[in-house]
Amino acid sequence: MTRADAEQRAKEYLAGARLLHSLSVAKLAARFGAALGEDEDALYIAGALHDIAKQKPLSEQRALAERWCAEEGLPLPNNSAIYHAPASAWIVRHELNLADARIARAVARHAAGGRDMTRFEECVYAADYLDPARPFAAQAAVWPLLAVDFDEALLAMCRQTIQCVMEKRGILDPASPDYHNALVERLGKSGRTIDNLQITI
């Protein structure tokens, strides 16, 4: 699948602000990939497709998410707001027949994160959070961290996401605190290298 193919498929599933968000995430994910030595084209595709189940009815999102989780041996997310992530991954794998496992997994994990996130997956996670087409106040505290340490920026994103869910008295999916803990452990390791980014918008 090419970038143009991914854009076309996104347009078949999404419209309006959701489509604009997805294409913007695609561009930013590819830019993160370029800075971090990851596959830019694959990240663009993952970004374009990361929300393709989002505009389906919630009942259909849940059904598709259940299929993905059954295949992967994972529990269904306990927050219906993130059903769209594994549901979109199922579409990527089975409706779009995209064989690249990196893309499907990044799509599945973009909303809640997870303990064993790869850099590829984190590029999509970060691009979704920092999408300049969907600005919100908390992003401002994260952008300066990218010039210092990508992991520090990821930790700030994860913390802010958890805080937002808690402030809304929402259900916190266990994958998010697991990701938080993994990032804290990663940052605490002696001798770790710092991934500096020079990304501006």
Buried (B, 14 or more C-beta within 10 A) or exposed (E): BEBEEBBEBBEEBBEEEBBBBBBBBBBBBBBBBBBBEBBBEBBBBBBBBBBBBBBBEEEEBBBBBBBBBEEBEBEBBEBBBBBBBBBBBBBBBBBBEBEBEBBBBBBBBBBBBBBEBEEBBBBBBBBBBBBEBBEEEBBEEBBEBBEEBBBBBBBBBBBBBBEEBEEEEEEBBBBBBBBBEBBEEEBEEEEEEEBEBEBEE
